[in-house]
Amino acid sequence: MIRDYAPGDLDAVRALVGDTLAEFGFARDMGGVERDLADVARSYGMDAADPVAPRGGFWVAEENGAIVGTVAIRPKSHGVCELKRLYLRASHRGTGLGQRLYEHAEAFARRAGYRTIWLDSSRRFTRAHRLYQRNGFVLVESLDNEWEDDVYEKTL
């Protein structure tokens, strides 16, 4: 089940994201991840004044009471949002859950009026990159940074 993030999810989300980063050789607190997760509503634009049309969102996938996946949309600029935090427990990769999480986030972005989604993702996350490409994202830049990021963009 995919549902909105709730403050009580914080520890489980931190564990999922930290475990995934460690699995791929990254430090758990790399790149401001901990800071972002410390205040999800602020970090992902969910504390907007208009509750009818929030500009960002954060969702979790839950199975048998355990959080097994996450995804977020963060506002970037007028008409542009960023796909963030698409993480899955290793046991749930290849099950279609990543695709469902992505579709949930894209549907939100469309409803919120975004025209473009972009993302940056470490080249270490090869399966995620295949998902992005299958869903119409185009590689726009490869960065030489600590994450070894590729930057993708999709017009909605």
C-alpha positions as CSV (number, residue, x, y, z in Angstrom):
1,M,0.0,0.0,0.0
2,I,1.3,3.5,-0.9
3,R,0.3,6.2,1.5
4,D,1.3,9.7,2.6
5,Y,4.3,9.9,4.9
6,A,3.4,10.5,8.6
7,P,5.8,11.8,11.3
8,G,5.7,8.5,13.0
9,D,7.4,7.0,9.9
10,L,10.6,8.9,10.4
11,D,12.7,6.2,12.1
12,A,11.7,3.5,9.5
13,V,12.3,5.9,6.6
14,R,15.7,6.8,8.0
15,A,16.6,3.1,8.4
16,L,15.4,2.3,4.8
17,V,17.3,5.2,3.2
18,G,20.4,4.6,5.4
19,D,20.5,0.9,4.7
20,T,20.1,1.5,0.9
21,L,22.8,4.1,0.8
22,A,25.2,1.8,2.8
23,E,24.4,-1.1,0.5
24,F,25.7,1.0,-2.5
25,G,28.8,2.2,-0.6
26,F,27.6,5.6,0.6
27,A,27.6,7.1,4.1
28,R,24.2,7.1,5.7
29,D,24.4,10.9,6.2
30,M,25.8,11.8,2.8
31,G,24.7,14.9,1.0
32,G,22.2,16.3,3.4
33,V,19.9,13.2,3.5
34,E,19.6,13.3,7.3
35,R,18.8,17.1,7.2
36,D,16.1,16.5,4.6
37,L,14.5,13.7,6.5
38,A,14.6,15.6,9.8
39,D,11.8,17.9,8.5
40,V,10.0,16.1,5.7
41,A,7.2,18.7,5.4
42,R,9.7,21.6,5.0
43,S,12.2,19.7,2.9
44,Y,9.6,18.5,0.4
45,G,7.4,21.5,0.2
46,M,4.5,20.0,2.0
47,D,4.1,22.9,4.4
48,A,2.7,25.2,1.7
49,A,0.0,27.6,2.8
50,D,-2.6,26.1,0.4
51,P,-3.4,22.6,1.7
52,V,-5.7,21.9,-1.3
53,A,-2.8,22.1,-3.8
54,P,0.4,21.2,-2.0
55,R,3.5,21.7,-4.1
56,G,5.4,18.7,-2.9
57,G,4.8,15.3,-1.3
58,F,6.5,12.3,0.4
59,W,5.0,8.8,0.3
60,V,5.9,5.4,1.7
61,A,5.1,1.9,0.6
62,E,4.0,-0.3,3.5
63,E,3.7,-4.0,3.6
64,N,2.6,-5.9,6.7
65,G,3.2,-2.8,8.8
66,A,6.8,-2.3,7.6
67,I,7.9,0.5,5.3
68,V,9.6,-1.0,2.3
69,G,9.8,1.9,-0.1
70,T,9.7,5.7,-0.4
71,V,9.3,8.4,-3.0
72,A,9.0,12.2,-3.0
73,I,8.3,15.2,-5.1
74,R,10.1,18.4,-4.2
75,P,9.2,21.8,-5.9
76,K,12.2,23.3,-7.7
77,S,10.9,26.3,-9.7
78,H,7.8,27.4,-11.5
79,G,6.5,24.4,-13.4
80,V,9.5,22.2,-12.4
81,C,9.7,19.6,-9.7
82,E,12.3,17.1,-8.6
83,L,11.8,13.3,-8.0
84,K,13.5,12.4,-4.8
85,R,14.1,9.5,-2.4
86,L,12.9,6.6,-4.6
87,Y,14.3,3.9,-2.3
88,L,13.2,0.2,-2.0
89,R,14.2,-2.6,0.4
90,A,16.4,-5.0,-1.6
91,S,13.7,-7.7,-1.1
92,H,11.1,-5.5,-3.0
93,R,13.2,-4.6,-6.0
94,G,12.1,-6.2,-9.2
95,T,8.5,-6.6,-8.0
96,G,7.0,-3.6,-9.7
97,L,6.8,-1.6,-6.5
98,G,9.4,1.0,-7.8
99,Q,7.3,1.5,-10.9
100,R,4.1,2.0,-8.7
101,L,5.9,4.5,-6.5
102,Y,7.2,6.4,-9.5
103,E,3.7,6.4,-11.1
104,H,2.2,7.7,-7.8
105,A,4.7,10.6,-7.7
106,E,4.2,11.5,-11.4
107,A,0.5,11.5,-11.0
108,F,0.9,13.9,-8.1
109,A,3.2,16.1,-10.2
110,R,0.7,16.3,-13.0
111,R,-2.2,17.2,-10.6
112,A,0.0,19.9,-9.0
113,G,0.5,21.4,-12.5
114,Y,4.2,20.7,-13.0
115,R,5.4,20.6,-16.6
116,T,8.8,19.0,-16.0
117,I,10.3,16.5,-13.6
118,W,14.0,16.2,-13.1
119,L,16.1,14.1,-10.9
120,D,19.7,13.3,-10.1
121,S,20.6,9.7,-9.3
122,S,23.9,8.0,-8.6
123,R,25.2,5.9,-11.5
124,R,25.5,3.2,-8.9
125,F,21.7,2.8,-8.9
126,T,21.6,1.1,-12.3
127,R,18.2,-0.5,-11.9
128,A,16.7,2.8,-11.0
129,H,18.2,4.4,-14.1
130,R,16.5,1.7,-16.2
131,L,13.2,2.6,-14.6
132,Y,13.7,6.3,-15.3
133,Q,14.5,5.6,-18.9
134,R,11.5,3.3,-19.4
135,N,9.4,6.1,-18.1
136,G,10.6,8.7,-20.6
137,F,13.4,10.4,-18.7
138,V,16.2,11.7,-20.8
139,L,19.8,11.9,-19.6
140,V,20.9,15.6,-19.7
141,E,24.2,15.5,-17.8
142,S,26.6,13.3,-16.0
143,L,28.2,15.0,-13.0
144,D,31.6,14.4,-11.4
145,N,30.5,14.7,-7.8
146,E,30.6,12.6,-4.6
147,W,27.3,10.8,-5.7
148,E,28.5,10.1,-9.2
149,D,25.2,11.6,-10.4
150,D,23.4,11.4,-13.7
151,V,20.8,14.1,-14.2
152,Y,17.6,13.2,-16.0
153,E,14.6,15.2,-17.1
154,K,11.1,14.4,-18.3
155,T,8.5,16.7,-19.9
156,L,5.0,15.9,-18.6
